[in-house]
Amino acid sequence: MGKKCRLIACEEAWTIPEVADELKKVARSPSQSLDKLLVAGIYDAEEDTSGYGKMNFLQGLLDVEEQRLPQMDEHGVDMHLLTLTAPGVQMFDADTATDLAALSNDRLAEICANRPDRFAGLGSFAPQSPKRAAKEVERVMTELKLNGLVVNSHTNGDYFDDYRFWPILEAAEAHDATIYIHPRAPSDSLKGPLQDYAMDSAMWGYGVEVGTMMLRMMASGVFDRFPNLKVCVGHMGEMVPFFIWRINFMNSRAQKVGRAPKTQRSMEEYFRDNFVFTTSGVEDHMALRYAIDRMGIDNVIWAIDYPYQPMKPAVDFIESFECTEAEMHALCHGNAERVFHIPPES
C-alpha cells in the first residue's frame, strides 16, 4: 500500500448505561422476541440461556477510552464509526425509546467532539414514533453534527416500505444522512425454524432479517419516492450481492405477471445506486473480491464489528487483501469519508 492507509472501521458497536439498564428489563419481560436471547446474554446474566454472557460484550460496549482506544492504537485503527448497538431503542415503548435515542445521541456527540480524530458516530432514533424520529434525524444532522443514522431492521415486525415510516426517510434524504440498517433477530413472522442450532443470530437469521428489509424497500418502490436516499448494510451486504442476479430476474418476472408493483428501476439498479455495504464480520478475501467486481469498488466499505468481532483479525484481513492501491484506499477510508461525511486527513 506504500504509505500507511488510513483505517476507518464503520460498524463499531457502543451503548450507554441507561439503554443497558432498560434492556435488562426487556430480558426479564415476558416477550417472546428472539432478540431476548442476545439481550439477556449481554445485559442480564441471571436470565442468560444463550451463552453470550461468557463473552462479556457489555464491557466492550460501554467503554470508549480504557480498552477500545488502546486496541485501536495497537492494531493501527485510526477511527471507529460508533453505532448504538442492536436492538437499539426499538424494543421500548415509544416515549422511552424517543428519550433514550436523544440521550444516546447527546452522549455520542460529546465523544465525537472530544476526539474528532478517533471517533465519528451515527445517531439513533425511535421508529415507533415516526414524526418525532424525523425531528431527531434533523437534530442529529444539524445540531449534533453526527455522521448519519443507524436503525436495527424491523420495528414491531414492520419494515420501511410501510408509509408510516416515510417521514423518517424523507428527513434522512433531505439531510443527506445515510441510514445504516443493522440486524436484529428475525421478526415473529420470520423466526420459526431459525430458533434452533444458533441460527437465530449472526450465523443466518440476521442476514435473512436485514435482507428482507432491503428487498421490501427495493421491490415496493421506496427508492422511487426517495431517489437520493442512501442505505448502508453490513456483513458483506447481508447476502444480497451474491443473489442479486436471481433477485433482479425474479422481480422483473413478478412485475410482468402483476405480483409486484411496477418500479422505475430494477432491483439491481436500486442496490447499486442506493445501497453501500461494509465487510463487518465477513473476513473472506474471495467474498470481498466478488463484491467489488460485481457491485463496484465505490459501494464497499471496511468494518470490524467490534466488540462482537476482534480487531486484529479484521485488520489482518484487509491489510492482506490483494488489490490495487486505489481500491485499498477506497475500502479503508475513502468510501467511508464520502458516505458518512468524515473529513479526510489533512
C-alpha positions as CSV (number, residue, x, y, z in Angstrom):
1,M,0.0,0.0,0.0
2,G,3.0,2.3,0.2
3,K,2.2,5.0,2.8
4,K,0.1,3.6,5.6
5,C,-3.6,3.6,4.6
6,R,-6.0,5.3,7.0
7,L,-8.2,2.7,8.6
8,I,-11.8,3.8,9.4
9,A,-13.9,1.0,10.9
10,C,-17.5,1.6,10.1
11,E,-19.7,-0.6,12.2
12,E,-18.4,-0.4,15.7
13,A,-20.9,-1.0,18.5
14,W,-21.4,1.1,21.6
15,T,-24.0,1.8,24.2
16,I,-24.8,3.9,27.3
17,P,-25.7,2.6,30.8
18,E,-29.3,3.9,30.6
19,V,-30.0,1.9,27.5
20,A,-28.3,-1.1,29.0
21,D,-30.5,-0.8,32.1
22,E,-33.7,-0.7,30.1
23,L,-32.6,-3.7,28.0
24,K,-32.1,-5.6,31.3
25,K,-35.8,-5.0,31.9
26,V,-36.6,-6.4,28.5
27,A,-34.5,-9.5,29.3
28,R,-36.8,-10.1,32.3
29,S,-40.1,-9.4,30.4
30,P,-42.5,-12.0,29.1
31,S,-41.6,-11.0,25.5
32,Q,-41.2,-13.9,23.1
33,S,-38.9,-11.9,20.8
34,L,-35.8,-13.8,19.5
35,D,-33.9,-10.7,20.5
36,K,-34.2,-11.7,24.1
37,L,-31.5,-14.4,23.7
38,L,-28.8,-11.9,22.9
39,V,-30.3,-9.2,25.1
40,A,-30.3,-11.5,28.1
41,G,-26.8,-12.7,27.3
42,I,-25.3,-9.2,27.2
43,Y,-27.4,-7.4,29.8
44,D,-28.7,-9.9,32.4
45,A,-26.5,-12.8,33.5
46,E,-29.4,-14.3,35.6
47,E,-31.6,-14.6,32.5
48,D,-28.9,-15.8,30.1
49,T,-29.6,-19.1,28.4
50,S,-27.6,-18.3,25.3
51,G,-24.0,-18.5,26.5
52,Y,-23.3,-14.9,25.2
53,G,-22.8,-13.7,28.7
54,K,-19.4,-15.6,28.9
55,M,-18.1,-13.3,26.1
56,N,-18.5,-10.1,28.3
57,F,-19.6,-7.9,25.4
58,L,-21.2,-5.3,27.7
59,Q,-17.8,-4.1,29.0
60,G,-16.7,-3.5,25.4
61,L,-19.9,-1.8,24.5
62,L,-19.8,0.7,27.4
63,D,-16.1,1.5,27.0
64,V,-14.5,4.1,24.8
65,E,-11.2,5.2,26.3
66,E,-9.9,2.3,28.5
67,Q,-10.0,-0.7,26.2
68,R,-11.2,0.4,22.8
69,L,-8.6,3.1,22.1
70,P,-5.6,1.1,23.3
71,Q,-6.7,-1.7,21.0
72,M,-7.2,0.7,18.1
73,D,-3.7,2.1,18.7
74,E,-2.2,-1.4,18.9
75,H,-3.7,-2.5,15.6
76,G,-3.4,0.7,13.7
77,V,-7.1,1.5,13.5
78,D,-7.4,5.3,13.1
79,M,-11.1,5.8,13.7
80,H,-14.3,4.0,14.8
81,L,-17.7,5.0,13.5
82,L,-19.7,4.3,16.6
83,T,-23.3,3.0,16.5
84,L,-25.8,2.3,19.3
85,T,-25.8,-1.4,19.4
86,A,-28.7,-3.6,18.4
87,P,-31.6,-3.7,19.1
88,G,-31.0,0.0,19.9
89,V,-34.2,1.6,21.4
90,Q,-36.6,-0.4,19.2
91,M,-37.9,-2.8,21.9
92,F,-39.1,0.0,24.2
93,D,-42.3,1.9,24.3
94,A,-42.3,5.0,22.0
95,D,-41.8,7.6,24.8
96,T,-38.9,5.7,26.4
97,A,-37.4,5.0,23.0
98,T,-37.5,8.6,21.9
99,D,-36.0,9.9,25.1
100,L,-33.2,7.3,25.2
101,A,-32.4,7.8,21.5
102,A,-31.9,11.5,22.2
103,L,-29.8,10.9,25.3
104,S,-27.5,8.4,23.5
105,N,-27.1,10.9,20.6
106,D,-26.1,13.6,23.0
107,R,-23.5,11.4,24.6
108,L,-22.2,10.2,21.2
109,A,-21.9,13.8,20.0
110,E,-19.8,14.6,23.1
111,I,-17.5,11.6,22.4
112,C,-17.0,12.7,18.8
113,A,-16.4,16.3,19.7
114,N,-13.8,15.4,22.3
115,R,-11.9,13.0,20.0
116,P,-12.8,14.0,16.4
117,D,-9.6,12.4,15.2
118,R,-10.6,9.0,16.5
119,F,-14.4,8.8,16.6
120,A,-17.4,9.5,14.4
121,G,-20.9,8.5,15.1
122,L,-24.3,7.5,13.7
123,G,-27.4,8.9,15.5
124,S,-30.2,6.6,16.5
125,F,-34.0,7.3,16.5
126,A,-37.2,5.7,17.6
127,P,-39.2,4.4,14.6
128,Q,-42.1,3.7,17.0
129,S,-42.9,7.4,16.7
130,P,-42.0,8.4,13.1
131,K,-42.7,12.1,13.3
132,R,-40.6,12.5,16.5
133,A,-38.0,10.3,14.9
134,A,-37.9,12.7,11.9
135,K,-37.3,15.6,14.2
136,E,-34.5,13.7,15.9
137,V,-32.9,13.0,12.5
138,E,-32.9,16.7,11.8
139,R,-31.3,17.4,15.2
140,V,-28.7,14.7,14.7
141,M,-27.6,16.1,11.4
142,T,-27.9,19.9,12.1
143,E,-27.3,20.5,15.8
144,L,-25.3,17.5,16.9
145,K,-23.5,17.2,13.5
146,L,-23.2,13.4,13.6
147,N,-22.3,11.4,10.6
148,G,-25.5,9.6,9.7
149,L,-28.1,7.3,11.2
150,V,-28.5,3.8,12.5
151,V,-31.6,1.6,12.9
152,N,-32.0,-2.1,13.6
153,S,-34.1,-3.5,10.9
154,H,-37.8,-4.1,11.8
155,T,-39.7,-2.3,14.5
156,N,-42.5,-4.4,16.0
157,G,-42.4,-6.5,12.8
158,D,-42.9,-3.6,10.4
159,Y,-40.4,-2.5,7.7
160,F,-39.5,0.7,6.0
161,D,-41.7,0.0,3.0
162,D,-44.6,0.9,5.3
163,Y,-45.6,4.5,4.5
164,R,-45.9,5.3,8.3
165,F,-42.1,5.4,8.4
166,W,-41.7,7.7,5.4
167,P,-41.3,10.9,7.5
168,I,-38.0,9.3,8.7
169,L,-36.8,8.5,5.2
170,E,-37.8,12.0,4.0
171,A,-35.8,13.6,6.7
172,A,-32.8,11.3,6.1
173,E,-32.8,12.1,2.4
174,A,-33.2,15.9,3.0
175,H,-30.2,15.9,5.2
176,D,-28.0,13.5,3.1
177,A,-27.9,11.2,6.1
178,T,-27.0,7.6,5.2
179,I,-29.1,5.1,7.2
180,Y,-27.1,2.1,8.4
181,I,-29.6,-0.8,8.7
182,H,-28.1,-3.1,11.3
183,P,-29.5,-6.6,12.0
184,R,-31.6,-7.6,14.9
185,A,-33.2,-11.0,15.5
186,P,-35.8,-12.0,12.9
187,S,-39.4,-10.7,13.5
188,D,-42.1,-13.0,14.8
189,S,-43.3,-13.6,11.3
190,L,-39.9,-14.9,10.2
191,K,-38.4,-16.6,13.3
192,G,-40.0,-20.1,13.1
193,P,-37.2,-22.5,12.0
194,L,-34.5,-20.0,12.8
195,Q,-34.8,-20.6,16.5
196,D,-32.7,-23.8,16.6
197,Y,-29.0,-24.5,16.3
198,A,-27.9,-20.9,17.0
199,M,-29.4,-19.9,13.6
200,D,-31.3,-17.0,15.1
201,S,-28.5,-14.5,15.0
202,A,-25.3,-13.9,13.1
203,M,-25.0,-17.4,11.6
204,W,-28.1,-16.9,9.4
205,G,-31.0,-15.1,11.0
206,Y,-29.5,-11.6,10.9
207,G,-28.8,-11.8,7.2
208,V,-32.3,-13.1,6.5
209,E,-33.8,-10.3,8.5
210,V,-31.9,-7.4,7.0
211,G,-32.1,-8.9,3.5
212,T,-35.9,-8.9,3.9
213,M,-35.9,-5.2,4.9
214,M,-33.7,-4.4,1.9
215,L,-35.8,-6.3,-0.7
216,R,-39.1,-4.9,0.7
217,M,-37.7,-1.4,0.3
218,M,-36.5,-2.0,-3.3
219,A,-39.5,-4.0,-4.6
220,S,-42.1,-1.7,-3.1
221,G,-40.7,1.4,-4.9
222,V,-39.4,3.2,-1.8
223,F,-36.5,4.5,-3.8
224,D,-38.8,5.9,-6.5
225,R,-40.3,8.1,-3.7
226,F,-36.9,8.8,-2.2
227,P,-34.4,8.5,-5.1
228,N,-31.5,10.1,-3.3
229,L,-31.9,8.1,-0.1
230,K,-28.7,6.2,0.8
231,V,-28.7,3.0,2.9
232,C,-25.7,1.1,4.3
233,V,-25.8,-2.5,5.5
234,G,-23.2,-4.7,7.0
235,H,-21.8,-8.2,6.7
236,M,-20.8,-8.1,3.0
237,G,-24.2,-6.9,2.0
238,E,-26.3,-9.4,4.0
239,M,-26.1,-12.0,1.2
240,V,-27.8,-9.8,-1.4
241,P,-24.7,-9.1,-3.6
242,F,-24.3,-12.9,-4.1
243,F,-28.0,-13.4,-5.0
244,I,-28.6,-10.1,-6.9
245,W,-28.9,-11.7,-10.4
246,R,-31.7,-14.0,-9.3
247,I,-33.4,-11.3,-7.2
248,N,-33.4,-9.0,-10.2
249,F,-34.7,-11.6,-12.6
250,M,-37.4,-12.9,-10.4
251,N,-38.6,-9.4,-9.5
252,S,-38.8,-8.5,-13.2
253,R,-40.9,-11.6,-13.8
254,A,-43.2,-10.8,-10.8
255,Q,-43.7,-7.3,-12.2
256,K,-44.8,-8.7,-15.6
257,V,-47.4,-11.0,-14.1
258,G,-48.7,-8.4,-11.6
259,R,-47.4,-9.9,-8.4
260,A,-45.1,-7.0,-7.7
261,P,-45.6,-3.2,-8.3
262,K,-44.1,-1.6,-11.3
263,T,-40.9,0.3,-10.3
264,Q,-38.9,2.9,-12.2
265,R,-35.7,1.0,-11.9
266,S,-34.6,-2.6,-11.5
267,M,-33.7,-4.3,-8.2
268,E,-30.0,-4.3,-9.2
269,E,-30.1,-0.7,-10.1
270,Y,-31.6,0.2,-6.7
271,F,-29.0,-1.9,-5.0
272,R,-26.1,-0.4,-6.9
273,D,-27.4,3.2,-6.7
274,N,-29.0,3.4,-3.2
275,F,-27.0,1.0,-1.1
276,V,-23.5,0.6,0.1
277,F,-22.3,-2.2,2.4
278,T,-19.5,-3.0,4.8
279,T,-17.4,-6.1,5.3
280,S,-18.2,-6.3,9.1
281,G,-17.9,-9.8,10.4
282,V,-17.1,-11.4,7.0
283,E,-13.3,-11.8,6.6
284,D,-13.2,-13.7,3.4
285,H,-11.0,-12.5,0.6
286,M,-12.9,-14.3,-2.1
287,A,-16.2,-12.8,-1.0
288,L,-14.7,-9.3,-0.9
289,R,-13.2,-9.6,-4.4
290,Y,-16.5,-10.8,-5.8
291,A,-18.4,-8.0,-4.0
292,I,-16.0,-5.4,-5.5
293,D,-16.1,-6.9,-9.0
294,R,-19.9,-7.4,-9.0
295,M,-21.1,-4.2,-7.3
296,G,-18.2,-1.7,-7.8
297,I,-15.5,-0.5,-5.5
298,D,-17.4,2.6,-4.5
299,N,-20.1,0.5,-2.8
300,V,-17.9,-1.5,-0.4
301,I,-16.5,-0.2,3.0
302,W,-14.3,-1.9,5.6
303,A,-15.6,-2.5,9.1
304,I,-14.7,-4.6,12.1
305,D,-18.0,-5.1,14.1
306,Y,-16.2,-4.5,17.5
307,P,-16.6,-5.8,20.2
308,Y,-18.5,-8.7,18.6
309,Q,-15.6,-9.3,16.3
310,P,-12.0,-8.9,17.4
311,M,-9.9,-6.1,15.9
312,K,-6.7,-7.9,15.0
313,P,-8.1,-10.5,12.5
314,A,-10.2,-7.8,10.8
315,V,-7.1,-5.6,10.3
316,D,-5.1,-8.5,9.1
317,F,-7.9,-9.4,6.7
318,I,-8.0,-6.1,5.0
319,E,-4.2,-5.4,5.0
320,S,-3.6,-8.8,3.4
321,F,-6.2,-8.3,0.7
322,E,-4.7,-8.3,-2.8
323,C,-6.0,-5.2,-4.6
324,T,-4.8,-2.0,-6.2
325,E,-3.7,0.9,-4.1
326,A,-6.8,2.9,-5.2
327,E,-9.1,0.0,-4.2
328,M,-7.4,-0.2,-0.8
329,H,-7.8,3.5,-0.1
330,A,-11.4,3.4,-1.2
331,L,-12.1,0.4,1.1
332,C,-10.3,1.6,4.1
333,H,-11.2,5.3,4.3
334,G,-12.3,7.0,1.0
335,N,-15.8,5.5,0.8
336,A,-16.4,6.0,4.5
337,E,-15.4,9.6,4.2
338,R,-17.8,10.2,1.4
339,V,-20.8,8.2,2.6
340,F,-20.5,9.3,6.3
341,H,-19.3,12.8,5.9
342,I,-16.0,12.2,7.7
343,P,-13.3,14.8,6.9
344,P,-10.3,13.4,5.1
345,E,-6.9,13.6,6.7
346,S,-5.2,16.9,6.2
